[in-house]
Amino acid sequence: MVVIRNEQNISVPAYLNEQFFTETLEEGLRESKVTLKEIHFAWGSNPGDNYCSAIYQVGVTFARWVDGGESPATEQLSLIVKTIPITEATQFLDDVCVFIKEKQTYTDVLPRLDILSHGDTFGAKYYHSVKTPVQTIVFSDLKVEGFKVASREAGLDWNHASLILQQLGKFHATSMVLAKKDPAIVKQYTRGMLSEDILMKSDTFEHMFGGFLKGLIKSSAGWPGYEKINKHLQRLMDNFRTVCVDACKPRKGDRYVVLNHGDMWTNNFMYGYDNAAQPDVPTRAIFVDFQLSFYGSPACDLNFFLNTSIKLQLLQERREELIKVYYAAFKDALEYARFEDIPTYEDLLYELRSRETYGLFGMFAFLPMITMPKELAQDNSIENMQDEAFKQRKMDAIFSQKFLNDHQKWALQRADALGVFGDY
């Protein structure tokens, strides 16, 4: 009989049972038969850190079968179980095929990228997935391998930001190599976060992220010297869906395309720390959450990341250096693969400027959520954000924070100086 442990008394769906985890182990370990001994449930993320999914950390104790009999030796394994319940508020996730895309990425794309790269690993090990009764996917627990998430509220320092940009550069470059070998893959990854199919159909997206834009408009209306910018933001609100779609969709002048991670902010990558002499300096980085990946301009990932995940002072002082770190890793990976026609640094700068509105979206729609203190974030969910009274209370609390105001003031001034408000 399987022992079930649940000390945190969390609500576990009935289908996450002995049969589910037996099948998970047999598929993931490529074993014809295993005997499950114990299942231990715990939360896999903090409340408010994931808007669209429930994440469980599940420890399993099991025995393999050898030569027709159960092995006397037992093994333990820690797994991450990610469930994506589709409700009326999250229907747009189903429309963008997040489950099928993430499964394909883990089972097909990432293994090929790992082979094509210079010894890099871009994601966790895939174990198992089911589409019903709830879309669910199981991976290895990266925490067991020494990885952990950086603080989303604090923002990344140089060591963390530069390392993840190196990893992103390798990921983007290797995805170009894959696309050259298998051009059909590009057509399978067309829908990202700002997909036209979703934005023009779903009210949820505008209600949620447009609410943050309204909060910024209300807040910036009281900032001296921002009167013109405030009008530009109001014009953006009036044309919300059109501007967001245009920020992402392919254009004639695009210099090159890569596989974008599609959701490049702090909770979607993890770091390993292997240097005992510098325990706070990361030495490894890896990505999680590939449900919104798409082939498009590399500047979508880059501008989104730069506008959501980095300390303001670092952005102000060393933004160009960070971009050069990314490009160096990108170029090295393509040279290793003997890729012809490597995009130039000037090509990258062109892409970054042409997709500044994508970064603007990250700044108004995600930066307030990402930097939100834990006490404010605990009841975050897409469903709650549909309630106008809840949303207004939340917005007032969020936009009263000086550090967020300072960050957005700087980003808006930078956008104005570049002429970004003339892009729409």
ZATORDREN-301293 format. One record per residue (C-alpha): x, y, z; chain; residue number from 1; residue in one letter. Coordinates in nm, 2 decimals, m for minus. Example, Ala and Ser with C-alpha at 12.3 -4.5 7.8 and 13.67 -1.06 7.14 Angstrom:
BEGIN
PT       u       v       w  unit  pos  code
PT    1.23   m0.45    0.78     A    1     A
PT    1.37   m0.11    0.71     A    2     S
end
This chain:
BEGIN
PT       u       v       w  unit  pos  code
PT    0.00    0.00    0.00     A    1     M
PT    0.13    0.34   m0.10     A    2     V
PT    0.19    0.59    0.19     A    3     V
PT    0.06    0.94    0.12     A    4     I
PT    0.22    1.23    0.31     A    5     R
PT    0.09    1.58    0.30     A    6     N
PT    0.21    1.77    0.61     A    7     E
PT    0.11    2.11    0.46     A    8     Q
PT   m0.24    1.98    0.41     A    9     N
PT   m0.25    2.13    0.06     A   10     I
PT   m0.54    2.06   m0.17     A   11     S
PT   m0.43    1.79   m0.41     A   12     V
PT   m0.64    1.69   m0.71     A   13     P
PT   m0.78    1.34   m0.70     A   14     A
PT   m0.61    1.23   m1.02     A   15     Y
PT   m0.26    1.29   m0.88     A   16     L
PT   m0.27    0.94   m0.74     A   17     N
PT   m0.07    0.62   m0.73     A   18     E
PT   m0.15    0.53   m1.09     A   19     Q
PT   m0.05    0.88   m1.21     A   20     F
PT    0.29    0.87   m1.04     A   21     F
PT    0.35    0.51   m1.13     A   22     T
PT    0.30    0.60   m1.50     A   23     E
PT    0.52    0.91   m1.45     A   24     T
PT    0.81    0.71   m1.32     A   25     L
PT    0.77    0.44   m1.59     A   26     E
PT    0.77    0.69   m1.87     A   27     E
PT    1.03    0.92   m1.73     A   28     G
PT    1.27    0.65   m1.62     A   29     L
PT    1.19    0.43   m1.93     A   30     R
PT    1.12    0.14   m1.70     A   31     E
PT    0.86   m0.13   m1.79     A   32     S
PT    0.75   m0.15   m1.43     A   33     K
PT    0.81    0.02   m1.10     A   34     V
PT    0.65   m0.02   m0.76     A   35     T
PT    0.55    0.30   m0.58     A   36     L
PT    0.61    0.30   m0.21     A   37     K
PT    0.54    0.66   m0.09     A   38     E
PT    0.42    1.00   m0.23     A   39     I
PT    0.50    1.32   m0.04     A   40     H
PT    0.32    1.64   m0.15     A   41     F
PT    0.43    2.00   m0.09     A   42     A
PT    0.38    2.33   m0.26     A   43     W
PT    0.63    2.40   m0.54     A   44     G
PT    0.60    2.78   m0.54     A   45     S
PT    0.49    3.06   m0.32     A   46     N
PT    0.13    3.19   m0.32     A   47     P
PT    0.10    3.47   m0.58     A   48     G
PT    0.41    3.37   m0.78     A   49     D
PT    0.22    3.19   m1.05     A   50     N
PT   m0.09    3.34   m1.20     A   51     Y
PT   m0.20    3.06   m1.43     A   52     C
PT   m0.09    2.73   m1.28     A   53     S
PT   m0.07    2.53   m0.96     A   54     A
PT    0.28    2.39   m0.89     A   55     I
PT    0.35    2.10   m0.66     A   56     Y
PT    0.67    1.95   m0.53     A   57     Q
PT    0.63    1.58   m0.51     A   58     V
PT    0.87    1.34   m0.35     A   59     G
PT    0.83    0.97   m0.45     A   60     V
PT    0.99    0.66   m0.31     A   61     T
PT    0.98    0.36   m0.54     A   62     F
PT    1.15    0.03   m0.64     A   63     A
PT    1.24   m0.08   m0.99     A   64     R
PT    1.17   m0.43   m1.13     A   65     W
PT    1.48   m0.63   m1.23     A   66     V
PT    1.47   m0.97   m1.40     A   67     D
PT    1.09   m1.01   m1.34     A   68     G
PT    1.10   m0.92   m0.97     A   69     G
PT    1.09   m0.61   m0.75     A   70     E
PT    1.43   m0.49   m0.65     A   71     S
PT    1.49   m0.49   m0.27     A   72     P
PT    1.65   m0.14   m0.31     A   73     A
PT    1.43    0.16   m0.30     A   74     T
PT    1.50    0.50   m0.46     A   75     E
PT    1.38    0.85   m0.40     A   76     Q
PT    1.31    1.12   m0.65     A   77     L
PT    1.18    1.47   m0.63     A   78     S
PT    0.95    1.59   m0.91     A   79     L
PT    0.77    1.92   m1.00     A   80     I
PT    0.41    1.88   m1.11     A   81     V
PT    0.26    2.17   m1.30     A   82     K
PT   m0.11    2.18   m1.35     A   83     T
PT   m0.28    2.44   m1.58     A   84     I
PT   m0.66    2.44   m1.50     A   85     P
PT   m0.85    2.61   m1.78     A   86     I
PT   m1.12    2.84   m1.66     A   87     T
PT   m1.32    3.11   m1.83     A   88     E
PT   m1.06    3.36   m1.72     A   89     A
PT   m0.77    3.15   m1.85     A   90     T
PT   m0.93    3.02   m2.17     A   91     Q
PT   m0.68    3.23   m2.37     A   92     F
PT   m0.40    2.99   m2.25     A   93     L
PT   m0.58    2.70   m2.41     A   94     D
PT   m0.63    2.91   m2.73     A   95     D
PT   m0.25    2.97   m2.75     A   96     V
PT   m0.20    2.59   m2.70     A   97     C
PT    0.03    2.64   m2.40     A   98     V
PT    0.01    2.28   m2.29     A   99     F
PT    0.09    2.12   m2.63     A  100     I
PT    0.36    2.37   m2.69     A  101     K
PT    0.53    2.32   m2.36     A  102     E
PT    0.51    1.94   m2.40     A  103     K
PT    0.66    1.96   m2.75     A  104     Q
PT    0.94    2.19   m2.62     A  105     T
PT    1.04    1.95   m2.35     A  106     Y
PT    1.01    1.63   m2.54     A  107     T
PT    1.14    1.74   m2.89     A  108     D
PT    1.29    2.08   m2.91     A  109     V
PT    1.51    2.11   m2.59     A  110     L
PT    1.67    1.77   m2.64     A  111     P
PT    1.77    1.87   m2.99     A  112     R
PT    1.90    2.21   m2.87     A  113     L
PT    2.11    2.04   m2.61     A  114     D
PT    2.27    1.82   m2.87     A  115     I
PT    2.34    2.12   m3.11     A  116     L
PT    2.48    2.33   m2.83     A  117     S
PT    2.83    2.33   m2.69     A  118     H
PT    2.74    2.12   m2.39     A  119     G
PT    2.46    2.34   m2.26     A  120     D
PT    2.13    2.23   m2.09     A  121     T
PT    1.84    2.47   m2.13     A  122     F
PT    1.56    2.30   m1.93     A  123     G
PT    1.47    2.04   m1.68     A  124     A
PT    1.42    1.67   m1.76     A  125     K
PT    1.06    1.58   m1.88     A  126     Y
PT    0.89    1.29   m1.71     A  127     Y
PT    0.52    1.27   m1.80     A  128     H
PT    0.21    1.46   m1.90     A  129     S
PT   m0.17    1.42   m1.93     A  130     V
PT   m0.43    1.65   m2.10     A  131     K
PT   m0.73    1.54   m1.89     A  132     T
PT   m0.88    1.59   m1.64     A  133     P
PT   m0.64    1.88   m1.60     A  134     V
PT   m0.35    1.97   m1.83     A  135     Q
PT   m0.05    1.85   m1.63     A  136     T
PT    0.32    1.81   m1.69     A  137     I
PT    0.59    1.66   m1.47     A  138     V
PT    0.96    1.76   m1.47     A  139     F
PT    1.26    1.69   m1.26     A  140     S
PT    1.30    1.91   m0.95     A  141     D
PT    1.58    2.15   m1.04     A  142     L
PT    1.62    2.24   m0.67     A  143     K
PT    1.77    1.90   m0.61     A  144     V
PT    2.04    1.98   m0.86     A  145     E
PT    2.13    2.29   m0.67     A  146     G
PT    1.92    2.55   m0.86     A  147     F
PT    1.71    2.82   m0.71     A  148     K
PT    1.51    3.12   m0.81     A  149     V
PT    1.65    3.47   m0.76     A  150     A
PT    1.44    3.73   m0.58     A  151     S
PT    1.18    3.88   m0.81     A  152     R
PT    1.12    4.17   m0.59     A  153     E
PT    1.48    4.28   m0.55     A  154     A
PT    1.57    4.26   m0.92     A  155     G
PT    1.88    4.10   m1.06     A  156     L
PT    2.24    4.23   m1.00     A  157     D
PT    2.52    4.22   m1.26     A  158     W
PT    2.62    3.86   m1.18     A  159     N
PT    2.27    3.72   m1.22     A  160     H
PT    2.16    3.93   m1.51     A  161     A
PT    2.48    3.88   m1.72     A  162     S
PT    2.48    3.50   m1.66     A  163     L
PT    2.12    3.46   m1.77     A  164     I
PT    2.18    3.68   m2.08     A  165     L
PT    2.47    3.45   m2.17     A  166     Q
PT    2.24    3.15   m2.14     A  167     Q
PT    1.97    3.33   m2.35     A  168     L
PT    2.23    3.42   m2.61     A  169     G
PT    2.32    3.05   m2.64     A  170     K
PT    1.95    2.94   m2.65     A  171     F
PT    1.87    3.19   m2.92     A  172     H
PT    2.17    3.10   m3.13     A  173     A
PT    2.11    2.73   m3.10     A  174     T
PT    1.75    2.77   m3.20     A  175     S
PT    1.86    2.94   m3.52     A  176     M
PT    2.08    2.63   m3.59     A  177     V
PT    1.78    2.40   m3.53     A  178     L
PT    1.56    2.61   m3.76     A  179     A
PT    1.81    2.59   m4.04     A  180     K
PT    1.82    2.21   m4.00     A  181     K
PT    1.44    2.18   m3.96     A  182     D
PT    1.27    2.48   m4.11     A  183     P
PT    0.92    2.34   m4.03     A  184     A
PT    0.98    2.40   m3.66     A  185     I
PT    0.93    2.77   m3.71     A  186     V
PT    0.57    2.72   m3.83     A  187     K
PT    0.50    2.53   m3.51     A  188     Q
PT    0.60    2.82   m3.29     A  189     Y
PT    0.40    3.12   m3.41     A  190     T
PT    0.19    3.21   m3.11     A  191     R
PT    0.34    3.40   m2.82     A  192     G
PT    0.21    3.61   m2.53     A  193     M
PT    0.11    3.89   m2.77     A  194     L
PT   m0.03    3.67   m3.04     A  195     S
PT   m0.29    3.84   m3.26     A  196     E
PT   m0.51    3.53   m3.24     A  197     D
PT   m0.54    3.57   m2.86     A  198     I
PT   m0.53    3.94   m2.81     A  199     L
PT   m0.81    4.01   m3.06     A  200     M
PT   m1.03    3.74   m2.91     A  201     K
PT   m0.97    3.75   m2.54     A  202     S
PT   m1.11    4.02   m2.31     A  203     D
PT   m0.92    3.86   m2.02     A  204     T
PT   m0.58    3.98   m2.15     A  205     F
PT   m0.68    4.34   m2.18     A  206     E
PT   m0.87    4.34   m1.85     A  207     H
PT   m0.57    4.21   m1.67     A  208     M
PT   m0.27    4.39   m1.83     A  209     F
PT   m0.47    4.69   m1.94     A  210     G
PT   m0.55    4.74   m1.57     A  211     G
PT   m0.18    4.79   m1.49     A  212     F
PT   m0.16    5.04   m1.78     A  213     L
PT   m0.45    5.23   m1.63     A  214     K
PT   m0.27    5.22   m1.30     A  215     G
PT    0.04    5.38   m1.46     A  216     L
PT   m0.17    5.64   m1.64     A  217     I
PT   m0.34    5.74   m1.31     A  218     K
PT   m0.01    5.75   m1.12     A  219     S
PT    0.19    5.94   m1.39     A  220     S
PT   m0.08    6.20   m1.42     A  221     A
PT    0.05    6.34   m1.09     A  222     G
PT    0.42    6.34   m1.20     A  223     W
PT    0.54    6.69   m1.29     A  224     P
PT    0.69    6.70   m1.64     A  225     G
PT    0.52    6.38   m1.76     A  226     Y
PT    0.21    6.55   m1.91     A  227     E
PT    0.30    6.46   m2.27     A  228     K
PT    0.41    6.11   m2.18     A  229     I
PT    0.08    6.06   m1.99     A  230     N
PT   m0.11    6.15   m2.31     A  231     K
PT    0.10    5.89   m2.50     A  232     H
PT    0.01    5.63   m2.24     A  233     L
PT   m0.36    5.72   m2.27     A  234     Q
PT   m0.33    5.68   m2.65     A  235     R
PT   m0.17    5.34   m2.59     A  236     L
PT   m0.46    5.24   m2.37     A  237     M
PT   m0.71    5.35   m2.64     A  238     D
PT   m0.53    5.13   m2.89     A  239     N
PT   m0.42    4.86   m2.65     A  240     F
PT   m0.47    4.54   m2.85     A  241     R
PT   m0.35    4.68   m3.18     A  242     T
PT   m0.02    4.82   m3.02     A  243     V
PT    0.05    4.50   m2.83     A  244     C
PT   m0.01    4.28   m3.14     A  245     V
PT    0.22    4.50   m3.35     A  246     D
PT    0.49    4.48   m3.09     A  247     A
PT    0.54    4.11   m3.16     A  248     C
PT    0.42    4.02   m3.51     A  249     K
PT    0.67    3.96   m3.79     A  250     P
PT    0.77    4.26   m4.01     A  251     R
PT    0.94    4.30   m4.34     A  252     K
PT    1.24    4.47   m4.20     A  253     G
PT    1.32    4.19   m3.94     A  254     D
PT    1.69    4.10   m3.96     A  255     R
PT    1.66    3.75   m3.81     A  256     Y
PT    1.44    3.54   m3.59     A  257     V
PT    1.51    3.30   m3.30     A  258     V
PT    1.31    3.08   m3.06     A  259     L
PT    1.20    3.32   m2.79     A  260     N
PT    1.15    3.18   m2.44     A  261     H
PT    0.85    3.41   m2.45     A  262     G
PT    0.81    3.48   m2.07     A  263     D
PT    1.16    3.61   m1.97     A  264     M
PT    1.13    3.72   m1.61     A  265     W
PT    1.28    3.63   m1.29     A  266     T
PT    1.06    3.33   m1.18     A  267     N
PT    1.12    3.16   m1.52     A  268     N
PT    1.49    3.08   m1.48     A  269     F
PT    1.70    2.94   m1.20     A  270     M
PT    2.06    2.96   m1.08     A  271     Y
PT    2.31    2.72   m0.95     A  272     G
PT    2.59    2.83   m0.71     A  273     Y
PT    2.90    2.61   m0.72     A  274     D
PT    3.17    2.84   m0.60     A  275     N
PT    3.21    2.81   m0.22     A  276     A
PT    3.44    3.12   m0.22     A  277     A
PT    3.16    3.33   m0.37     A  278     Q
PT    2.84    3.17   m0.26     A  279     P
PT    2.62    3.46   m0.38     A  280     D
PT    2.77    3.45   m0.74     A  281     V
PT    2.58    3.21   m0.97     A  282     P
PT    2.78    2.97   m1.19     A  283     T
PT    2.49    2.80   m1.38     A  284     R
PT    2.16    2.91   m1.52     A  285     A
PT    1.86    2.72   m1.67     A  286     I
PT    1.52    2.81   m1.80     A  287     F
PT    1.17    2.69   m1.69     A  288     V
PT    0.82    2.75   m1.82     A  289     D
PT    0.83    2.73   m2.20     A  290     F
PT    0.45    2.75   m2.25     A  291     Q
PT    0.47    3.09   m2.44     A  292     L
PT    0.77    3.02   m2.66     A  293     S
PT    0.76    3.14   m3.02     A  294     F
PT    0.99    3.21   m3.32     A  295     Y
PT    1.03    3.59   m3.36     A  296     G
PT    1.27    3.88   m3.31     A  297     S
PT    1.53    3.82   m3.04     A  298     P
PT    1.44    4.16   m2.91     A  299     A
PT    1.11    4.04   m2.78     A  300     C
PT    1.28    3.83   m2.51     A  301     D
PT    1.56    4.09   m2.45     A  302     L
PT    1.34    4.39   m2.42     A  303     N
PT    1.09    4.21   m2.20     A  304     F
PT    1.37    4.09   m1.97     A  305     F
PT    1.55    4.43   m1.96     A  306     L
PT    1.22    4.60   m1.86     A  307     N
PT    1.11    4.36   m1.60     A  308     T
PT    1.38    4.18   m1.41     A  309     S
PT    1.69    4.40   m1.35     A  310     I
PT    1.78    4.64   m1.08     A  311     K
PT    1.72    5.00   m1.19     A  312     L
PT    2.07    5.12   m1.11     A  313     Q
PT    2.22    4.84   m1.32     A  314     L
PT    2.00    4.94   m1.61     A  315     L
PT    2.09    5.30   m1.58     A  316     Q
PT    2.47    5.23   m1.56     A  317     E
PT    2.54    4.92   m1.76     A  318     R
PT    2.25    4.84   m2.00     A  319     R
PT    2.48    4.84   m2.31     A  320     E
PT    2.73    4.62   m2.14     A  321     E
PT    2.46    4.36   m2.07     A  322     L
PT    2.35    4.36   m2.44     A  323     I
PT    2.72    4.30   m2.54     A  324     K
PT    2.74    4.01   m2.30     A  325     V
PT    2.44    3.86   m2.46     A  326     Y
PT    2.57    3.91   m2.81     A  327     Y
PT    2.91    3.76   m2.74     A  328     A
PT    2.75    3.44   m2.61     A  329     A
PT    2.51    3.44   m2.91     A  330     F
PT    2.79    3.48   m3.16     A  331     K
PT    3.02    3.22   m2.99     A  332     D
PT    2.74    2.96   m3.01     A  333     A
PT    2.68    3.02   m3.38     A  334     L
PT    3.05    3.01   m3.45     A  335     E
PT    3.07    2.68   m3.26     A  336     Y
PT    2.79    2.54   m3.49     A  337     A
PT    2.97    2.68   m3.80     A  338     R
PT    2.66    2.88   m3.88     A  339     F
PT    2.68    3.09   m4.19     A  340     E
PT    2.56    3.46   m4.21     A  341     D
PT    2.59    3.53   m3.84     A  342     I
PT    2.38    3.84   m3.75     A  343     P
PT    2.60    4.14   m3.66     A  344     T
PT    2.58    4.34   m3.34     A  345     Y
PT    2.43    4.62   m3.56     A  346     E
PT    2.15    4.37   m3.66     A  347     D
PT    2.08    4.31   m3.29     A  348     L
PT    2.07    4.68   m3.21     A  349     L
PT    1.82    4.73   m3.50     A  350     Y
PT    1.60    4.45   m3.36     A  351     E
PT    1.61    4.60   m3.01     A  352     L
PT    1.51    4.94   m3.13     A  353     R
PT    1.23    4.81   m3.36     A  354     S
PT    1.08    4.61   m3.07     A  355     R
PT    1.09    4.88   m2.80     A  356     E
PT    0.71    4.87   m2.76     A  357     T
PT    0.75    4.50   m2.65     A  358     Y
PT    0.97    4.62   m2.37     A  359     G
PT    0.72    4.90   m2.29     A  360     L
PT    0.45    4.63   m2.25     A  361     F
PT    0.68    4.44   m2.01     A  362     G
PT    0.74    4.76   m1.81     A  363     M
PT    0.37    4.86   m1.76     A  364     F
PT    0.21    4.51   m1.75     A  365     A
PT    0.47    4.29   m1.57     A  366     F
PT    0.71    4.51   m1.37     A  367     L
PT    0.44    4.60   m1.12     A  368     P
PT    0.35    4.23   m1.06     A  369     M
PT    0.71    4.11   m1.06     A  370     I
PT    0.84    4.36   m0.80     A  371     T
PT    0.53    4.33   m0.59     A  372     M
PT    0.61    4.26   m0.22     A  373     P
PT    0.51    3.91   m0.11     A  374     K
PT    0.25    4.05    0.13     A  375     E
PT    0.07    4.22   m0.16     A  376     L
PT    0.11    3.92   m0.40     A  377     A
PT   m0.05    3.64   m0.19     A  378     Q
PT   m0.39    3.66   m0.34     A  379     D
PT   m0.28    3.73   m0.70     A  380     N
PT   m0.47    3.53   m0.96     A  381     S
PT   m0.61    3.59   m1.31     A  382     I
PT   m0.96    3.53   m1.16     A  383     E
PT   m0.91    3.79   m0.89     A  384     N
PT   m0.78    4.04   m1.14     A  385     M
PT   m1.12    4.02   m1.32     A  386     Q
PT   m1.29    4.18   m1.02     A  387     D
PT   m1.28    4.55   m1.05     A  388     E
PT   m1.30    4.64   m0.68     A  389     A
PT   m1.02    4.39   m0.60     A  390     F
PT   m0.81    4.52   m0.89     A  391     K
PT   m0.85    4.88   m0.79     A  392     Q
PT   m0.74    4.82   m0.43     A  393     R
PT   m0.44    4.62   m0.56     A  394     K
PT   m0.35    4.89   m0.81     A  395     M
PT   m0.36    5.17   m0.56     A  396     D
PT   m0.13    4.97   m0.33     A  397     A
PT    0.11    4.88   m0.60     A  398     I
PT    0.15    5.22   m0.76     A  399     F
PT    0.21    5.39   m0.42     A  400     S
PT    0.55    5.23   m0.41     A  401     Q
PT    0.83    5.48   m0.47     A  402     K
PT    1.08    5.23   m0.61     A  403     F
PT    0.83    5.13   m0.88     A  404     L
PT    0.75    5.49   m0.96     A  405     N
PT    1.13    5.56   m1.00     A  406     D
PT    1.18    5.27   m1.23     A  407     H
PT    0.88    5.35   m1.45     A  408     Q
PT    0.98    5.72   m1.46     A  409     K
PT    1.32    5.63   m1.59     A  410     W
PT    1.18    5.38   m1.84     A  411     A
PT    0.93    5.63   m1.97     A  412     L
PT    1.19    5.91   m2.01     A  413     Q
PT    1.41    5.67   m2.20     A  414     R
PT    1.13    5.56   m2.43     A  415     A
PT    1.04    5.92   m2.49     A  416     D
PT    1.40    6.01   m2.58     A  417     A
PT    1.42    5.73   m2.82     A  418     L
PT    1.09    5.82   m2.99     A  419     G
PT    0.92    5.50   m2.90     A  420     V
PT    0.58    5.67   m2.85     A  421     F
PT    0.60    5.75   m3.22     A  422     G
PT    0.61    5.38   m3.30     A  423     D
PT    0.23    5.35   m3.26     A  424     Y
end
